[in-house]
Amino acid sequence: MVLLDAGASVLGNVNIGDGCQVGAGTLVIGDLPTGSVAIGVPAKIIGKFIDVSAQPGLGMNQLGSKESDNSIQFQMDGI
């Protein structure tokens, strides 16, 4: 499952890995590895989910829960 936010565009023959999240208005013109989080024009990877199954977006639980908040591990690469 991939989460594409509002206005995100994917151009060309690109592969988007399982569990990726693409920010609003992002332009994806290259491949994104599994579990990555990308934003910007063009898309820049800003982090990666260590455990893709822990994302609240997979269950469409956008409010989160104590269980999901405690289990989500995110690694930032920095901006």
Summary of the structure (lengths in Angstrom):
residues: 79
radius of gyration: 12.4
end to end distance: 25.2
largest distance: 39.1
contacts: 211
relative contact order: 0.19
helix: 16%
strand: 29%
